[in-house]
């Protein structure tokens, strides 16, 4: 019986592997790919074209080739004499803020996420799913609502300030809203689950016998953590870092609500060019700059993963 | 993993974890609690009241944007699920074929490109189409949301297909069922939990999408998230807490259904 079933499976897979089946694969994928090319990937190419055109006077573009959009990403011209060129410090400040806040967010998520993931991974099987569910729920609930929630906590009349005033620790509210710190706090809050989940996945696979071996050889808890656990869950750290860093770089809602006009991030600068700024080519060039940062992070990630895997296979 | 507690224990880790969970839920908890506050100010608790929920239900604009959001999410998630199901059938249980990597890249592209970049790209592209055709209806939002939901709907459906045992399908083929009959009576029913999970995920993602909607919408096409984004720049009353709480409840419900469905074994 087993043999017969085995033969049948082989036959079935053989049938599937004909070129006709492959044509079918394409036909089945075609509707999804059409929509994706129309409303996701294709328009990105138009952004590329627009970044090399001249701006129209009321938004939009005029169809003449221009490098001015890309030029203005990093440089600015004097209002009275366009020949005088200087570095665009306003833009560079925003780039720096975006990158540094994203890195800080990634680090704090790793610091808080590691013990949290470990805690979940070491629960008994039946309660572990509950803890996992608790960390996943915020991940799937609206980012806007979670940002609103953090706003309620750090506002001048928010939870922290009113509590501190009531107990007499401070007299005037601490200004937390509309600062870089508020953005950092907000991003760490909304992106934390993205760090915990891959860390948990890595810990779940960890073989407890390595820890036992470590303790048998008189390792201290610190030594076990440093030399056994951390190296083994490193892939989880790398995956979590990329998952937190990428949406942080692309953040728009969180800095808009918590940072306001003074603490802008790259996403808000892009939006500005399509709103009040009315400079679509510059906006397109800035959007592509963001894309380059994201793709750069992804390439770095893939390279690191490949390098990590080499010694084990080789 | 949890065979021996003392071996797993790392000093201070449990405290940090509990603190993290506390910090994760404190803001959400505060938001929900103050939606029931009698007072208009959010700094003081003045007794339990449902009046902000009443206000939210009587607010015509809130009703309009909520209905639009639900309609859009249901439409886009349905389209995305159908397209993702077909794509999943075309990319699983097959040998490697030419262009497969490109198909994966296209399907997963919305996951990697920041929402603001996609939003800007769609703004530019749809603005050109609007000028050419004069059409300014909901079609743009449906197309944008559908494309954005495809990778999310695709994931659970593909996962289901990959873990599905194909012995029943082989048995059906043995009993002279044609490919269509086999698909309708065997494959599709087995795949249904994955399809529903994909639908739920797509629904939640579309319901949450704020940046793309903000850039694509024409005048008078606000959805609940873009309406909230507009309101949150001002000082808000607990009515916003009430709206957010209801919204939260809907998301949690959809995610719970997704969890239950995707945990069912094939």
Interface residues (C-beta under 8 A of the other chain):
Chain A: X5 X8 X9 X12 X13 X16 X17 X21 X22 X24 X25 X26 X27 X28 X29 X31 X32 X33 X35 X36 X37 X38 X39 X40 X41 X42 X43 X44 X46 X47 X50 X60 X112 X113 X115 X116 X118 X119 X120 X121 X122 X123 X124 X125 X128 X131 X133 X134 X135 X136 X137 X138 X140 X141 X142 X143 X144 X145 X146 X148 X149 X150 X151 X152 X153 X155 X157 X158 X159 X162 X189 X192 X203 X204 X206 X208 X211 X212 X215 X221 X225 X229 X246 X247 X249 X250 X252 X253 X256 X257 X267 X270 X271 X274 X280 X283 X284 X287 X288 X290 X291 X294 X298
Chain B: X1 X2 X3 X4 X5 X7 X8 X9 X10 X11 X12 X13 X14 X16 X17 X18 X20 X21 X23 X24 X25 X26 X27 X28 X30 X31 X34 X41 X42 X43 X44 X79 X82 X83 X84 X86 X87 X89 X90 X91 X93 X94 X95 X97 X98 X99 X100 X103 X106 X107 X109 X110 X112 X113 X114 X115 X116 X117 X118 X120 X121 X122 X123 X124 X125 X127 X128 X143 X144 X146 X147 X148 X150 X154 X166 X167 X169 X170 X173 X174 X204 X207 X208 X210 X211 X215 X225 X228 X229 X232 X233 X240 X241 X244 X247 X248 X251 X252 X255 X258 X259
